[in-house]
Amino acid sequence: MGADVQMLVGKIMSDEQFAEALVANPKSTLEEAGIEPTVDLLEALDGVDVNALKELAASFGENQAAV
């Protein structure tokens, strides 16, 4: 997993305001966090709610712990 994705997962899990901002305005929130808002990433975030985003982030974290 890339450093950007690891940072993103950690920030989603630890910062409720960031997670909410990411759902509300993914492009600018990613840019402010220093992460390039790629088309794939923006499409993945489109229509996702905060709870689903946290569940997704948690599953990425669990998968990394298993490696």
OpenMM code with the backbone's topology and positions (N, CA, C; nanometers):
from openmm import Vec3, app, unit

residues = "MET GLY ALA ASP VAL GLN MET LEU VAL GLY LYS ILE MET SER ASP GLU GLN PHE ALA GLU ALA LEU VAL ALA ASN PRO LYS SER THR LEU GLU GLU ALA GLY ILE GLU PRO THR VAL ASP LEU LEU GLU ALA LEU ASP GLY VAL ASP VAL ASN ALA LEU LYS GLU LEU ALA ALA SER PHE GLY GLU ASN GLN ALA ALA VAL".split()
positions = [
    Vec3(0.0855, -0.1174, 0.0000),
    Vec3(0.0000, 0.0000, 0.0000),
    Vec3(0.0895, 0.1228, 0.0000),
    Vec3(0.0548, 0.2205, -0.0818),
    Vec3(0.1339, 0.3418, -0.0906),
    Vec3(0.1230, 0.4269, 0.0344),
    Vec3(0.2224, 0.5111, 0.0532),
    Vec3(0.2253, 0.5986, 0.1707),
    Vec3(0.1033, 0.6893, 0.1750),
    Vec3(0.0596, 0.7397, 0.0584),
    Vec3(-0.0582, 0.8264, 0.0553),
    Vec3(-0.1820, 0.7528, 0.1051),
    Vec3(-0.1985, 0.6290, 0.0621),
    Vec3(-0.3154, 0.5518, 0.1029),
    Vec3(-0.3082, 0.5205, 0.2515),
    Vec3(-0.1906, 0.4858, 0.3006),
    Vec3(-0.1747, 0.4591, 0.4437),
    Vec3(-0.2094, 0.5827, 0.5255),
    Vec3(-0.1613, 0.6991, 0.4816),
    Vec3(-0.1905, 0.8227, 0.5524),
    Vec3(-0.3397, 0.8519, 0.5473),
    Vec3(-0.4001, 0.8312, 0.4312),
    Vec3(-0.5423, 0.8570, 0.4139),
    Vec3(-0.6252, 0.7673, 0.5055),
    Vec3(-0.5925, 0.6399, 0.5106),
    Vec3(-0.6638, 0.5456, 0.5970),
    Vec3(-0.6517, 0.5878, 0.7428),
    Vec3(-0.5309, 0.6195, 0.7866),
    Vec3(-0.5106, 0.6621, 0.9249),
    Vec3(-0.5876, 0.7881, 0.9583),
    Vec3(-0.5877, 0.8826, 0.8670),
    Vec3(-0.6563, 1.0099, 0.8911),
    Vec3(-0.8079, 0.9903, 0.8949),
    Vec3(-0.8610, 0.9059, 0.8074),
    Vec3(-1.0046, 0.8776, 0.8086),
    Vec3(-1.0447, 0.8158, 0.9420),
    Vec3(-0.9632, 0.7234, 0.9915),
    Vec3(-0.9952, 0.6530, 1.1155),
    Vec3(-0.9794, 0.7404, 1.2396),
    Vec3(-0.8896, 0.8377, 1.2346),
    Vec3(-0.8599, 0.9146, 1.3556),
    Vec3(-0.9190, 1.0549, 1.3585),
    Vec3(-0.9704, 1.1035, 1.2457),
    Vec3(-1.0143, 1.2429, 1.2376),
    Vec3(-1.1535, 1.2500, 1.1742),
    Vec3(-1.2543, 1.2594, 1.2593),
    Vec3(-1.3935, 1.2629, 1.2134),
    Vec3(-1.4197, 1.3795, 1.1180),
    Vec3(-1.3639, 1.4963, 1.1491),
    Vec3(-1.3849, 1.6136, 1.0630),
    Vec3(-1.3242, 1.5918, 0.9244),
    Vec3(-1.2068, 1.5290, 0.9201),
    Vec3(-1.1442, 1.4991, 0.7910),
    Vec3(-1.2314, 1.4030, 0.7110),
    Vec3(-1.2812, 1.2986, 0.7756),
    Vec3(-1.3657, 1.2004, 0.7071),
    Vec3(-1.4907, 1.2678, 0.6506),
    Vec3(-1.5524, 1.3553, 0.7293),
    Vec3(-1.6716, 1.4260, 0.6830),
    Vec3(-1.6385, 1.5193, 0.5665),
    Vec3(-1.5258, 1.5891, 0.5753),
    Vec3(-1.4843, 1.6789, 0.4672),
    Vec3(-1.4529, 1.5996, 0.3411),
    Vec3(-1.3934, 1.4825, 0.3577),
    Vec3(-1.3588, 1.3984, 0.2435),
    Vec3(-1.4844, 1.3538, 0.1689),
    Vec3(-1.5887, 1.3228, 0.2435),
    Vec3(-1.7152, 1.2832, 0.1822),
    Vec3(-1.7816, 1.4036, 0.1147),
    Vec3(-1.7784, 1.5188, 0.1808),
    Vec3(-1.8460, 1.6383, 0.1290),
    Vec3(-1.7758, 1.6982, 0.0078),
    Vec3(-1.6431, 1.7001, 0.0112),
    Vec3(-1.5672, 1.7628, -0.0976),
    Vec3(-1.4337, 1.6906, -0.1139),
    Vec3(-1.4366, 1.5727, -0.1756),
    Vec3(-1.3161, 1.4897, -0.1825),
    Vec3(-1.1963, 1.5563, -0.2497),
    Vec3(-1.2185, 1.6243, -0.3614),
    Vec3(-1.1058, 1.6798, -0.4371),
    Vec3(-1.0268, 1.7807, -0.3542),
    Vec3(-1.0945, 1.8793, -0.2978),
    Vec3(-1.0208, 1.9815, -0.2228),
    Vec3(-0.9648, 1.9261, -0.0923),
    Vec3(-1.0354, 1.8324, -0.0291),
    Vec3(-0.9859, 1.7734, 0.0955),
    Vec3(-0.8585, 1.6939, 0.0703),
    Vec3(-0.8558, 1.6173, -0.0378),
    Vec3(-0.7348, 1.5426, -0.0726),
    Vec3(-0.6198, 1.6376, -0.1042),
    Vec3(-0.6479, 1.7415, -0.1816),
    Vec3(-0.5436, 1.8389, -0.2156),
    Vec3(-0.4869, 1.9046, -0.0904),
    Vec3(-0.5743, 1.9427, 0.0033),
    Vec3(-0.5288, 2.0046, 0.1279),
    Vec3(-0.4441, 1.9089, 0.2106),
    Vec3(-0.4699, 1.7783, 0.1969),
    Vec3(-0.3933, 1.6772, 0.2706),
    Vec3(-0.2645, 1.6396, 0.1980),
    Vec3(-0.2434, 1.6981, 0.0797),
    Vec3(-0.1219, 1.6690, 0.0045),
    Vec3(-0.1287, 1.5407, -0.0760),
    Vec3(-0.2506, 1.4953, -0.1043),
    Vec3(-0.2706, 1.3727, -0.1812),
    Vec3(-0.3305, 1.4098, -0.3162),
    Vec3(-0.2707, 1.3572, -0.4233),
    Vec3(-0.3221, 1.3860, -0.5570),
    Vec3(-0.4592, 1.3210, -0.5749),
    Vec3(-0.5607, 1.3999, -0.6057),
    Vec3(-0.6953, 1.3443, -0.6248),
    Vec3(-0.7103, 1.2820, -0.7635),
    Vec3(-0.6649, 1.1580, -0.7773),
    Vec3(-0.6716, 1.0898, -0.9065),
    Vec3(-0.8173, 1.0605, -0.9434),
    Vec3(-0.8402, 1.0376, -1.0701),
    Vec3(-0.9745, 1.0049, -1.1179),
    Vec3(-1.0260, 0.8803, -1.0465),
    Vec3(-0.9419, 0.7781, -1.0340),
    Vec3(-0.9830, 0.6538, -0.9675),
    Vec3(-1.0221, 0.6778, -0.8224),
    Vec3(-0.9435, 0.7576, -0.7520),
    Vec3(-0.9720, 0.7850, -0.6117),
    Vec3(-1.1008, 0.8652, -0.5977),
    Vec3(-1.1186, 0.9649, -0.6811),
    Vec3(-1.2410, 1.0451, -0.6757),
    Vec3(-1.3638, 0.9610, -0.7094),
    Vec3(-1.3510, 0.8710, -0.8066),
    Vec3(-1.4629, 0.7819, -0.8402),
    Vec3(-1.4946, 0.6883, -0.7240),
    Vec3(-1.3921, 0.6404, -0.6553),
    Vec3(-1.4129, 0.5511, -0.5411),
    Vec3(-1.4846, 0.6225, -0.4268),
    Vec3(-1.4604, 0.7515, -0.4127),
    Vec3(-1.5207, 0.8286, -0.3042),
    Vec3(-1.6586, 0.8835, -0.3396),
    Vec3(-1.6950, 0.8800, -0.4663),
    Vec3(-1.8216, 0.9370, -0.5110),
    Vec3(-1.9402, 0.8628, -0.4498),
    Vec3(-2.0245, 0.9347, -0.3775),
    Vec3(-2.1455, 0.8773, -0.3207),
    Vec3(-2.1262, 0.7967, -0.1936),
    Vec3(-2.0058, 0.7966, -0.1386),
    Vec3(-1.9772, 0.7205, -0.0166),
    Vec3(-2.0138, 0.8053, 0.1047),
    Vec3(-2.0787, 0.7436, 0.2046),
    Vec3(-2.1065, 0.8179, 0.3273),
    Vec3(-1.9941, 0.7943, 0.4283),
    Vec3(-1.9956, 0.8708, 0.5373),
    Vec3(-1.8862, 0.8664, 0.6350),
    Vec3(-1.8708, 0.7272, 0.6945),
    Vec3(-1.9809, 0.6619, 0.7303),
    Vec3(-1.9712, 0.5288, 0.7910),
    Vec3(-1.9116, 0.4273, 0.6940),
    Vec3(-1.9547, 0.4321, 0.5688),
    Vec3(-1.8990, 0.3407, 0.4685),
    Vec3(-1.7510, 0.3689, 0.4469),
    Vec3(-1.7149, 0.4964, 0.4486),
    Vec3(-1.5750, 0.5348, 0.4315),
    Vec3(-1.4895, 0.4796, 0.5452),
    Vec3(-1.5392, 0.4889, 0.6676),
    Vec3(-1.4649, 0.4361, 0.7826),
    Vec3(-1.4538, 0.2841, 0.7762),
    Vec3(-1.5608, 0.2170, 0.7338),
    Vec3(-1.5559, 0.0713, 0.7199),
    Vec3(-1.4528, 0.0308, 0.6150),
    Vec3(-1.4506, 0.1039, 0.5043),
    Vec3(-1.3529, 0.0765, 0.3993),
    Vec3(-1.2108, 0.0980, 0.4509),
    Vec3(-1.1891, 0.2088, 0.5213),
    Vec3(-1.0566, 0.2380, 0.5761),
    Vec3(-1.0147, 0.1306, 0.6758),
    Vec3(-1.1074, 0.0870, 0.7590),
    Vec3(-1.0767, -0.0169, 0.8571),
    Vec3(-1.0383, -0.1472, 0.7877),
    Vec3(-1.1066, -0.1807, 0.6796),
    Vec3(-1.0734, -0.3050, 0.6095),
    Vec3(-0.9358, -0.2966, 0.5451),
    Vec3(-0.8974, -0.1790, 0.4944),
    Vec3(-0.7620, -0.1624, 0.4419),
    Vec3(-0.6603, -0.1809, 0.5538),
    Vec3(-0.6886, -0.1252, 0.6706),
    Vec3(-0.5983, -0.1382, 0.7842),
    Vec3(-0.5826, -0.2824, 0.8281),
    Vec3(-0.6928, -0.3560, 0.8317),
    Vec3(-0.6877, -0.4970, 0.8704),
    Vec3(-0.6090, -0.5778, 0.7681),
    Vec3(-0.6290, -0.5492, 0.6410),
    Vec3(-0.5556, -0.6211, 0.5364),
    Vec3(-0.4064, -0.5963, 0.5478),
    Vec3(-0.3660, -0.4753, 0.5804),
    Vec3(-0.2242, -0.4447, 0.5947),
    Vec3(-0.1652, -0.5141, 0.7167),
    Vec3(-0.2427, -0.5241, 0.8248),
    Vec3(-0.1941, -0.5904, 0.9452),
    Vec3(-0.1707, -0.7389, 0.9196),
    Vec3(-0.2466, -0.7967, 0.8279),
    Vec3(-0.2344, -0.9393, 0.7976),
    Vec3(-0.1154, -0.9700, 0.7080),
    Vec3(-0.0573, -0.8680, 0.6462),
    Vec3(0.0546, -0.8904, 0.5527),
    Vec3(0.1828, -0.9099, 0.6276),
] * unit.nanometer
topology = app.Topology()
chain = topology.addChain("A")
for resn in residues:
    res = topology.addResidue(resn, chain)
    for name in ("N", "CA", "C"):
        topology.addAtom(name, app.Element.getBySymbol(name[0]), res)
